């Protein structure tokens, strides 16, 4: 089996900066790596190490680690699952490998099946981020192991690695043209954040590492591009380009929408605590026929212990300006998309207790509410609460209208609309504020967090 420790010592010392961008790195002409049809990314180096081929970017900073190790199966390859177990066993020979997510299965453009999982590899007092992968097509197969010193480095080369795997065995294609847009967003750098440059793209970073904290948050600003006729589809396209290839997510992006203090629109969504290491968010700032996507990566746990990072990200978004755009505001919602029959329900289990902690009664309560928004401009709503203290029932009806980001009901109630959308598994949703006549917005760093909004499900 491959000795990972020796490989790391031999390949960990390179210097440079990272090519992060919207477009995957151009792949050089195909050549086989360890008898598998993988194309070496441009600027990456290969070396034979104890029967395996190691591939390393030529610009890994000193003190950082990123290495890909490819080993072809000897003779006729076993099943994909057998090869996958062999990949994990190889990692386990050098330390304790702990999976951070469920394994995923996919297929390359060249017809190769592959199965992979992300995890941590602990050896002595050193910890690494590791990915175990099995590949197979016909009787051929092999393992691919990826080792990095942390999420930052793993993310840094994720686009290029993903392009290499997806292009496995595929015929050579012409390079993808770079985005015609220009990075020209104007903004205020939040207090305590540092502006860096990554392949010409601004990267705003704040981090803290001491005996009690180990976190890093960052905002990667992309080029300005034209706003399409469908804001939602454009956001989903950016999600598929920036998030899906690099992070394992469980959500279907809606997106959620907010009117920033500047009058700009912001489409956004995100998943909190992915793999218990990283929270990823995507923002699309839009105004005057132009948009700027911004990707947020929040690593660690301690950054979310107070609202500092949330407030700083909100300040960045509120101060953002796209130069040269018209004054036209981007419409957040269409009233026709609000039409439907919705409901939500829940139960809270609790007991009344005395000062001494003795049981004093049942405080459990079940609630349900129903909302019908008609295409004829009329609405009706009802709510129920059932508990040990008694039952409550409320009804309301009248006409409705949509004013920017607010659902206005004729009986004197206004609710902030945060979003609507469809999920292939969960169905159609309408998300509005919990309370009427109170202006609020979702957290930009954790928009799907609990107790921020009421999620109504359509019938």
Secondary structure, 3 states (H helix, E strand, C coil): CCCHHHHHHHHCCCCCCCCCCCCCCCECCCCCECCECCCCECCEEEEEECCEEEEEECCCCCCCCEEEEEEECCCCCCCHHHHHHHHHHHHHCCCEEEECCCCEEEECCCCCEEEEEEEEEEECCEEEEEEEEEEEECCEEEEEEEEECCHHHHHHCHHHHHHHHHCCCCCCCCCCCCCCCECCEECCCCCCCEEEEECCEEEEEEEEECCCCEEEEEEEEEEEEECCCCHHHHHHHHHHHHHCCCCCCCCCCCCEEEECCCCCEEEEEEEEEECCCEEEEEEEEEECCEEEEEEEEEECCHHHCCCHHHHHHHHHHHHCEECCCCCCCCCCCCHHHHCEEEEEEEEECCEEECCCCCEEEECCEEEEEEEEECCCCEEEEEEEEEECCEEEEEEEEEEEEEECCEEEECCCEEEEEEEEEEECCCEEEEEECCCCCCCCCCCCCCCCCCCCCEEEEEC
